[in-house]
């Protein structure tokens, strides 16, 4: 069992708020927050539809913003909170940016790369490993995702 802190809960709630903003923008509801030493560096949500950019996942955008704030791609010590398990692209970016810890709400059995389909964050063949914890705010995030995709199916999109 994970021992999440009150800070973890606060940050995943902020990621959830970003995911809800994604729904309002017509995007898949994924939100991400990047912190360092308790300070928020970035908060983002998916923007693939808006930008027509396949890499505009919440995690990628938040990592880019955090790197810009710090003036370096080295995000050692940073913690990332995301509503859904990162895909291979995002998991790779977490490893390459040397993030310390990832907390996500729900697994992605179709594309997850932090324990579901792959485990890029804990692959000893890579030069860095990311501590991964999951399950915080899982019910709320699952409901949001289910509602979003049910809406898509019902609208015929």
Secondary structure, DSSP 8 states (H G I E B T S, - for coil): -----HHHHHHHHHHHHHHHHHHHTTS---EEEEEETTEEEEEEE--HHHHT-TT--HHHHHHHHHHHHHTSS--TTEEEEEEE---HHHHHHHHHTT-SEEEEEE--TTT-TBTTS-BGGG-TTSS---EEEE-TTHHHHHHHHHHHHHHHHHHT-
